[in-house]
Amino acid sequence: MATISITNASWHLTKKILFRFVFVYLIFYCFPFPLDSFDFTKPIARPYYNFFDWLISAISNKWFHIRAEPQFDMFDKFDDSNYGLAFIYLNLVISGVVTIVWSFADKRKNNYEIPYQWLRLYLRFFLAAFLFGYGFNKVFPSQFQPISASRLTMTVGEQSPMLLAWNFMGYSVTMMKINGVLEVLAGIFLLFRRTATLGGILSAAIFTFVVSMDFAFNVPVRLLSSHLLLISVFIALHDAGKLLNVLAFNKPTTAAVYEPLIHHPLRRKIFSGVLGILAACLLYATMINGLNAQKEFGYYLPKVPLYGVYRTNYFLRNKDTIPPLETDSLRWKQLVVDRSWYSQSGRIQFGNDKTFVCKIETDTINHFLNIKSGNDSSRFQYSLPDLSHLLIKGVWKKDSVEVLMTKYDLGNYLLYREKFKWIN
C-alpha cells in the first residue's frame, strides 16, 4: 500500500498547472475524510464542518447570488442543494487562486510524481469508503425499498421520476444485492496498490450507471455521483497507456516498477499498518451501518398493523349512505395502510380519484386509528369483522362517518405477484 511507481520524466507546463488545480480541488472536496467516517472521530471533524456551514451561508448570497442553508449533518457539501452548489463554486475559486499562487511560487519543479501518488492513495480510500457505504446498503437491502401497498396503487403518472427509478431498483432484491456486491468488490480492489486500477475501472463503470440514473431520473445527488465518477476515472487513468496497448493497439507493455513512497523502513511499516487499520475500520463501520439500516427501514421489515389495500363497500356520512360518485371529493374509495422510512403511512383515495397522503398511528390494543396530515388529526375506532373486512367509525371533516371496507388481495397486482425465477 505504501509504494509508488516513480518516473523522472519532465512534465509539460500545462500538465503541471492542471495537476495543481486538480490536487487542490479534490483535496478540498474530500477533506476531512477519514475523520468524518466514524462516530468516534466525528467530533474532531465537526468544527471544520461548523466553520464551513457559517462561511458558505455568509458568502453564498453575496458571492454566488443563492441562499444556502445547511440541512443535513456533514453531508450538505455533497447534496444537490444551494449549499452544495455554493460549496462547489467556492472550491473552484479557492482552487483557481491557489493554482495561480502555486504556479508562480514553484516554477522550477520538474514534475509532481510524488504528490500525485499521495493524492491517488488518498482518493483510493475516499472512493472505497463511498463504495462500501453504497454497497452494504444494497447487500443488506435498505437503499431501495420494495414496491409496497401504496406504490402498487399509484399510477405511473402519479410517480415522480425518482420514485419510478426507486421502484425499478427496489422491485428485485436479487439485482440490488448483485449491484451491492460489485460496489463492495470495487472498494476492496481500490485498497490495494496492485488492484487499484482494476478497482478504478470497475468503480467508473458503476458510477457511470449511477450518474446516468441520477440525471435521467432527477435524483438529487448528482453533484456527488459525478465527482465519484471523476475520481474513479482519475484513478483508472494511471495505467491508461498500458491498457490501451493491450486492449486497443495490440502492442506489448511493461510491468510497473514500484518504489517505496516512504523510504525509512520502520516508518514505512507503521504507515502500511495505519492504512491496514483504516481499511479494516472502513469495512467494519460501513458493514455495521448497512446492517443497522436494514433493521431500521430495510427490505425485510415486518408488515405494520392493518397493512394492505382496502376498498370501500359502503360509506355512511351522518348516517346517510353516500353513493360512489366519481365527482365526490369526500367519500372514501380506497384506503392504503403502509409503512414509510420512519413511520406508518397511509393514502386515502376519494371518489374523484384525488388522494390524501397521511401518517397513521394504530392502537391495536384499544382498536384506535389516528390519521394525521400536518396539523389535521382524526381519530377513528376500527374493528375487524373478519379477516377480509375493516370497519371504521369516527369523525371526518366534521361529519360522523362509518366505512366498511374489503381488503384487496395484493396478489392481484402482477408486479407484486411475479417474483424472481431462473426459468419461465
N, C-alpha and C positions, 0 to 999 in steps of 0.2 A: 504493500500500500504506500510505502514511503520512497518509491523510486520513480525516476523520470527518464524520458528519452531526450538526450541533450544534443543540440546541434549548434555549431558555431557560425552558421551562415548569417550574413548580414541581412537584416530586414529592410525592405523598402520603406521610405518615409511615410507613404500612405498607410502601409500596414502598421507601422508603429503608432501613428495618430489614431487609427481605427481601434487598435488594441487598447490604447489609453482610455478612450471613450467607453468601450465595452467593459473594460475592467472596472472602472468607477461605477458605471450604471448598474452592472449586475451585483457588485458587492453591496451597493446601497439598496438595491431591490431585495436582496436575500437577508441582509443583516436585520436582526441579531441572531439568526439561526447559528447554532442549535439551541441557544438559550431559551427560545420561545417554544421549544418542542416538548418539554417535560414539565409536569406540575411543580416539581421541586426547584426548577430553575426559572420559572416564570416570574417570581418576584424580582429577580435580577434584571430581567428584560423589561419589566413594567415601566420603570422611569423613562426608558427610551421611547416606548410607545406613548406614554403620557405627554412627553415633550412634543412629539410629532402630532398628537391629537390637538394640542394647543396651537402649534405652528401652522398646520395646514388649515385649521379653522380660521386662524387670523389672517392668512395671506390669500386664501383661495378666492375670496370675493374681490380683493384689491388687485391681485395679480392676474387671475385667470377668469374673473367675472362669473364665478359659480359659487354657490353656497354649499359648503361641505361640512357636515357634522358627523362625528363618529357614531356608529350604530352597533358594531359587533366587536367584541373584545379581542384585540390582537389579530383582527382579520380585515379591517377596513381597507388597508392599502392594497389588498388583493381583490376587492369586491368591485363589481361594475356599478359603482356609485359615484357621486360627485367627489367624495373623499378619495376613491381610488383613482379617478381622473386627475385630481389635483396632485396626488402623490406622484403619478407618472410625469406630469408636467414639471413638478419641482425637481424630480430626478433628472429629467432631460436638461434643465437649466444648470443644476449643480454639476452634472457630468460634462456639459459643454465648457463651463468656466474652468473646472479642474483640468480638463484636457488641454485647454489653451495655456494655462499656467505651467502644467507639467511639460508641455512641448517646448516652451521657451527655457525652462529650467534644466532640461535633460536632453540637449541636442546631440550629445556625443555617444549616447547609448547605442551599441551595435545591434542588440536585439533584446527582447523581453521573454526569452525562453523560460527562465526560471519562474518569474511572476505568472506566466501563462500556465505553467504546470501547477502552481499553487492554486490559481483560480479554477482550473479544471478539477482539481481534487475537491475543492470546496463545493463547486456546483454539483459534482457527482453525489455527494452526501445530501445536499439540499434537495436535489431531484429525487433521490431514493426515498427520502422522508415522505414526500408527497405521494410517490407511487405506493409506498406501504400504506399510507393513510387511505387513499382511494381503493387500493386492492383489498385490504382486510375488511373494508365496509361492503365489499361485494362477496368475498369469501364467506364472511358471516353476514348474510344479506340484510342490509338496512338502508343503503343509499337509495334504492328504488323499492317502493312498496308494491305489494301485489295489487291486482285490479280488484278492488273491494266492491262492496254493495253499491255505494254511492257512485263510483266510477262506472259501474255496469249500467246504471240507469241514465247516465248522461249521454246525450247525442254527441257525435263527433264535433258538430258545430259549436257546442257549448264549451268545449275544452280549449284551454289556451295552448299555444304551440308547445310550451314547456311541459304541460300536463300530458299532451299527446306523446311526447318523447318519453316521459316518465312511465306512461302506460306501456309503451313499446318495450322499454328496458325491463319493467317490472313484471311483465307477463311471464317470462321464463327465468326461473331461478337457476336453471342449468346454464343458460347463456351468461347470466350475471356472475356466477362462480367461475366460469371459464375466463371471462374478462379479468376477474379479480386475481386469479392465479397468474395470468400473464403479467399483470401490473406488479405483483409481488416479485415475480421472477426477474422482471426488468430491473427492479430496485436492487435485488441481490447481485445481479451482474454488475451494476454500477459500483458496488462497494469494493470490487477487486480490480486491480490495475490491468490484469491480463484480459478480463472480460468487459472492461468499461466501454469499449467501442461497441461491442455487441449489445450491451445494455442501452447505450445511446440510440442505436438503430431501432431496437425494439420499443424503447420509450417514444421515439419520434413517430413510429407507426401508430402507437396507442394514442398519442396526443393529437395526431393528425385527424383521427376519427373524432376525438373529444372536441377539438376546436371546430370541426365541421358541424357537429351536432349543436354546439353552443351557439354558433352564429345562425345556423339554419332554423333552429327552434327557439331562438331568443332566450337562451338560458343565461342568467345574469352573472356568469363567472368567466366571461370571455377574455378579460384582461389577464386573469390568472392562467387560464389554459393556454393562451397564446404565448405567454412568457415561458411556461413549462415546455412548450413545443420548441421555442427558440433555444432554450438551454439544452434540450435533447439534441437538436441539430448541431449546436456548438460542440458538444461532447463527441458526437459521431464523426464530425469533420476532421478530428485529429488524425485519423487514418484514411482520409478520403482518397489520397493519391494511390495508396496501396490497394484499396478496394476497387478503384476504377481500373487499375492494371489487371486485376484478377477477373473482375466481373464484366468489364466492358471492352478493354483493349487487348485481352488475351496476351498479356505481357507478364514476364516473371517479376517478382518483387522480393524484397529482402526483409528479414525479421527485424523488428525494432530492438535497438540496443538500449537497455535501461541502466542508468547510474543512480546512485543514492541521491535523494533530494536533501537529505541531511547526512553529512559525511561522518560526523562523530558517531562511533559505534553504539555507545551507551544511549546517547540522545535519540539515535535512530530507532533503537529497540523500544525506548519509552514512548516515542511518538507513534510507532506501529501499535503498541499496546493501547494507547489512548484512542486511536482510530478503531481498533477492535472493540473496545468497550462502548464507544459511541455507536458503532454499527449494531451491536447486540441490544443496546438500550432503545435505539430507534425501532428495531424489530419488535422488541417486547412491548414497548409503550403503544405502538400502533395496533398491535395484535389485541392488547387488552382493551384499547378504545373501541376496536371493532366488535369485540365480544360484548362490551357494555352497551354499545349502540344497538346491537341485535336484541339484547334483553329489554331495552327501553322502548324502542319503536321499530323493531326489525320485522322480518318476513314471517316469522313463526309465532307471533304473539297470539294468545288465546282470544277467542271472539268475546266481544263485550256483551253485557246483558241486552237481550232483545235484538241482537244483531240480525239484520236482514232487510228485505223489502216487503212492505205491507201495502196492499191495495184496498181501497175503501169499498165496503159492502153497502153501508148506509151511513148518512151524516145527518144528525139532528142538531138544529140550531134553535135554541129557545123552545125545545120540544117539537119543532116543526121539521118534517122530513124535507131536506133540500135535494132536488133532483140534480143529476150530473150534467150540468150545462157547461158548454165549452167557453162561455163568457164569464163564468162565476170566478171571482178573484178571492173568495173566502172559503169555499168548500174544498176540503182536502181530497185530492185524487190519489195521492200516494205518499207514504212516509218511509223514509230510508233511515235506518239506525246503523251507524258505522263508527269507526274509530279513526281520528286523525293522529298526527305525530304525538300530540301532547295531551289529548283528552278525547272523550267520547263525543262524536259529532252527529249531526242529523241533517236531513234535507227533506223539506216538505214541498210537494208539487200540488198546485191548485188546479181547479177545473180549467182555467185558461192557459195551463201549462207553464205559468210563471213559477219560479222556485224561490224558496226561503231557506237559506243556509243558517244553521244554528248549532249551538252546543247543547248537549243533552246530559243531564245527570239522572241516573237511575237508582232509586232506592228499592232494592229487591226485597228488603225486609217488610217495609210498610207499603210497598207497591205504589210508589210515587214516581212521576216522570216530570222533571223540570226541563223546560225548553227555554234557552236563553239566546238572545242576539243583541249585542250592545247593551243598552240599559233596559231593554224589554225582557220580562221574565214571566212565564206562565207555568202554573203547576197543575198537573193532572193526576187523577187516580187511574191506575190501569189494572186490568185483570186479564187472565189467560183462560178463557172458557175451555179451550182445548189446545193441542199442540200447533194448530194451524190458524188460530184466530187471536186477535188482540182487541180488547175493548178499552177505550179511553173516555174518561169523563172529566170535565173541568170547565174553565173559563178561557175563551179565546176571543180577543178583540172585543172585550166587554160583553160577550154573549156566552151563555152556557151552551156547551156542545157535548154531544155523545157520538162517538165514532166507533163503528165496528169494522175491523179490517181483517183481511185474509193474508197470511204470509205467503209470498210468492216464492216458488222453488227456483233458486238461483241456477240450478241445472238446466233451466230453460234457455239460459244465455249461452250461446255457442262458445263465446270467448272464455266463459267460466268452465264449461263442460269439457272442452278439448284440452288435454294435457300432453306433456312431452311423451313421445313414444319413439322407439327405434324403427319400427316398421309399420306402415299404414296397411 
